[in-house]
Amino acid sequence: MKDERGFTLVEMLVALSIFAVIAAMGVTLLRSSVDTQDAVQTRLKGMSGINRIRAVMANDLAQAVQRSTRGQAGEPVPAFIGSSTGFAFVHAGAASVDGSPRPGVERVGYALAAGEWRRATQPMLDGKALSEGDRLIGDVIGAAVRYRDAQGNWTQNWTSDPGDRLPRAVEVQLTRRGRAPLTMLFLTGPTLPPPVAGVTPP
């Protein structure tokens, strides 16, 4: 008579143990895959945000113009003024969001304030102050800004006097909590050459 015995209890326990180990490995692998995908998505989202900020700053600085302004007390304000933690300047290409008549230029400022890298605007150039601004990057614990002149020298402070001169480039390095430092380099708008005596500009 053929032997029709099934699995013994020991064999069943061994088989169940092997199955449990394989299942646990599968769950761990799936969890790791999901965590990796979440981390990648978060990283890509952060990179996308940084790229948008780079684009905004590059656009502003590329349209910097040699146009000094007047402060709230009527005092002269240079076209471009900067320190080691921020800068403000006048740029062209400003659009009216609500369709109201306004100049095509505005004053804009970037600075570290209360742990945030912020962008402030001043649509009316003379007699007004910059707004409080909007947050661009949070968790910033330090900022270091440098300005490059026409001779290729870097300095931590800038004033466009005399002659409303503009820096040739601006470097911004932001130290963020728990992240690698973010360094951004931008070119500014072209500086107009001095007028030649007896020649009328086009």
C-alpha positions as CSV (number, residue, x, y, z in Angstrom):
1,M,0.0,0.0,0.0
2,K,1.4,3.5,-1.0
3,D,2.5,5.7,1.8
4,E,0.1,8.7,1.9
5,R,1.5,10.5,4.8
6,G,1.4,14.3,4.7
7,F,3.7,16.9,6.2
8,T,4.8,16.4,9.8
9,L,4.3,19.1,12.3
10,V,8.0,19.9,12.3
11,E,8.0,20.3,8.5
12,M,5.0,22.6,8.6
13,L,6.6,24.8,11.3
14,V,9.8,25.0,9.2
15,A,7.8,25.9,6.1
16,L,5.8,28.5,7.9
17,S,9.0,30.0,9.4
18,I,10.6,30.2,5.9
19,F,7.4,31.8,4.6
20,A,7.4,34.3,7.4
21,V,11.0,35.3,6.8
22,I,10.4,35.8,3.1
23,A,7.3,37.8,3.8
24,A,9.1,40.0,6.3
25,M,11.9,40.6,3.8
26,G,9.3,41.5,1.1
27,V,7.6,44.0,3.5
28,T,11.0,45.5,4.4
29,L,11.9,45.8,0.7
30,L,8.6,47.4,-0.1
31,R,8.8,49.9,2.8
32,S,12.3,50.8,1.8
33,S,11.2,51.4,-1.8
34,V,8.3,53.6,-0.7
35,D,10.6,55.6,1.7
36,T,13.1,56.1,-1.1
37,Q,10.4,57.2,-3.5
38,D,9.1,59.7,-0.9
39,A,12.6,61.0,-0.2
40,V,13.2,61.4,-4.0
41,Q,9.9,63.3,-4.4
42,T,10.7,65.5,-1.5
43,R,14.1,66.2,-2.9
44,L,12.8,67.0,-6.4
45,K,10.1,69.3,-4.9
46,G,12.8,71.1,-3.0
47,M,15.0,71.4,-6.0
48,S,12.1,72.7,-8.1
49,G,11.4,75.4,-5.4
50,I,15.1,76.4,-5.4
51,N,15.2,76.6,-9.2
52,R,12.1,78.9,-9.2
53,I,13.8,81.2,-6.7
54,R,17.0,81.2,-8.7
55,A,14.9,82.2,-11.8
56,V,13.2,85.1,-10.0
57,M,16.5,86.4,-8.6
58,A,18.3,86.0,-11.9
59,N,15.5,87.8,-13.7
60,D,15.5,90.7,-11.3
61,L,19.2,91.2,-11.3
62,A,19.5,90.8,-15.0
63,Q,17.2,93.9,-15.4
64,A,18.9,96.1,-12.8
65,V,19.1,99.7,-14.0
66,Q,21.1,102.7,-13.1
67,R,18.3,104.7,-11.5
68,S,18.8,106.3,-8.1
69,T,15.7,107.0,-6.0
70,R,14.5,109.2,-3.1
71,G,13.7,107.9,0.4
72,Q,10.8,108.8,2.6
73,A,12.5,111.9,3.9
74,G,13.6,112.9,0.4
75,E,17.2,111.6,0.9
76,P,19.0,110.2,-2.1
77,V,19.1,106.4,-2.3
78,P,21.7,104.8,-4.6
79,A,20.5,102.7,-7.5
80,F,22.1,99.6,-6.0
81,I,23.1,99.2,-2.4
82,G,24.2,96.0,-0.7
83,S,25.6,94.5,2.5
84,S,26.9,91.1,3.5
85,T,23.3,89.9,4.3
86,G,21.2,91.5,1.6
87,F,20.8,94.1,-1.1
88,A,18.3,96.4,-2.8
89,F,18.2,97.8,-6.3
90,V,16.0,99.2,-9.1
91,H,15.1,96.9,-11.9
92,A,13.0,97.2,-15.1
93,G,10.3,95.0,-16.5
94,A,7.9,95.5,-13.6
95,A,4.4,94.5,-14.5
96,S,1.1,95.8,-13.1
97,V,-0.8,92.9,-11.6
98,D,-4.1,94.8,-11.3
99,G,-3.8,96.7,-14.5
100,S,-3.4,100.1,-12.8
101,P,-1.0,102.6,-14.4
102,R,2.4,102.5,-12.8
103,P,6.1,102.8,-13.8
104,G,7.8,99.9,-15.6
105,V,10.5,99.9,-13.0
106,E,10.4,99.1,-9.3
107,R,12.8,98.8,-6.4
108,V,13.3,95.3,-5.0
109,G,15.3,94.0,-2.1
110,Y,16.6,90.6,-1.0
111,A,17.7,90.0,2.6
112,L,18.0,87.6,5.5
113,A,15.3,88.5,8.1
114,A,14.1,86.4,11.1
115,G,15.6,83.2,9.7
116,E,14.1,83.6,6.2
117,W,15.5,84.8,2.9
118,R,12.9,87.3,1.8
119,R,12.1,89.4,-1.3
120,A,10.5,92.8,-0.8
121,T,9.2,95.2,-3.4
122,Q,8.7,99.0,-3.7
123,P,6.5,99.7,-6.7
124,M,6.6,103.5,-6.2
125,L,10.2,104.4,-6.4
126,D,10.4,107.8,-4.6
127,G,9.2,108.6,-1.1
128,K,8.3,105.0,-0.1
129,A,9.9,102.2,1.8
130,L,10.4,98.6,0.8
131,S,7.6,96.2,1.9
132,E,8.1,93.5,4.5
133,G,8.5,91.1,1.7
134,D,7.7,87.4,1.1
135,R,9.5,84.4,2.3
136,L,11.5,82.6,-0.4
137,I,13.5,80.2,1.7
138,G,13.0,79.2,5.4
139,D,15.3,77.8,8.1
140,V,18.2,80.1,7.0
141,I,20.7,80.6,9.8
142,G,23.2,82.6,7.9
143,A,23.7,84.6,4.7
144,A,26.9,85.8,3.0
145,V,26.6,88.1,0.0
146,R,29.4,89.3,-2.2
147,Y,29.6,91.8,-5.1
148,R,32.0,91.7,-8.0
149,D,33.2,95.0,-9.6
150,A,34.3,95.8,-13.1
151,Q,37.9,94.9,-12.2
152,G,37.0,91.4,-11.0
153,N,37.4,92.2,-7.3
154,W,34.9,90.9,-4.7
155,T,33.6,92.9,-1.8
156,Q,31.0,92.3,0.9
157,N,29.5,95.8,0.6
158,W,28.3,97.8,-2.3
159,T,27.0,101.3,-3.1
160,S,26.5,102.5,-6.6
161,D,27.9,105.9,-5.9
162,P,29.4,107.6,-7.8
163,G,27.7,107.4,-11.1
164,D,25.0,104.8,-10.2
165,R,27.5,102.0,-11.0
166,L,26.2,98.4,-10.8
167,P,28.1,95.3,-9.6
168,R,28.9,93.0,-12.4
169,A,27.8,89.9,-10.4
170,V,26.3,89.0,-7.1
171,E,27.0,85.8,-5.1
172,V,24.6,84.7,-2.4
173,Q,25.4,81.9,-0.1
174,L,22.7,80.7,2.3
175,T,23.4,78.4,5.3
176,R,20.3,76.4,6.0
177,R,19.5,74.3,9.1
178,G,20.2,70.7,8.5
179,R,21.1,71.1,4.9
180,A,24.1,71.8,2.7
181,P,24.9,75.5,2.0
182,L,23.2,76.9,-1.0
183,T,25.4,79.1,-3.3
184,M,23.8,81.1,-6.1
185,L,25.7,83.4,-8.6
186,F,24.0,86.0,-10.7
187,L,25.0,88.5,-13.4
188,T,23.5,92.0,-13.2
189,G,22.2,94.2,-15.9
190,P,24.7,95.9,-18.2
191,T,26.2,99.1,-17.0
192,L,25.7,101.9,-19.5
193,P,28.9,103.5,-20.8
194,P,29.6,107.1,-20.0
195,P,28.2,109.6,-22.5
196,V,30.7,110.9,-25.1
197,A,30.9,114.7,-25.5
198,G,29.1,115.9,-28.6
199,V,27.4,112.5,-29.3
200,T,23.7,112.1,-28.8
201,P,22.7,108.6,-27.6
202,P,20.2,106.8,-29.9
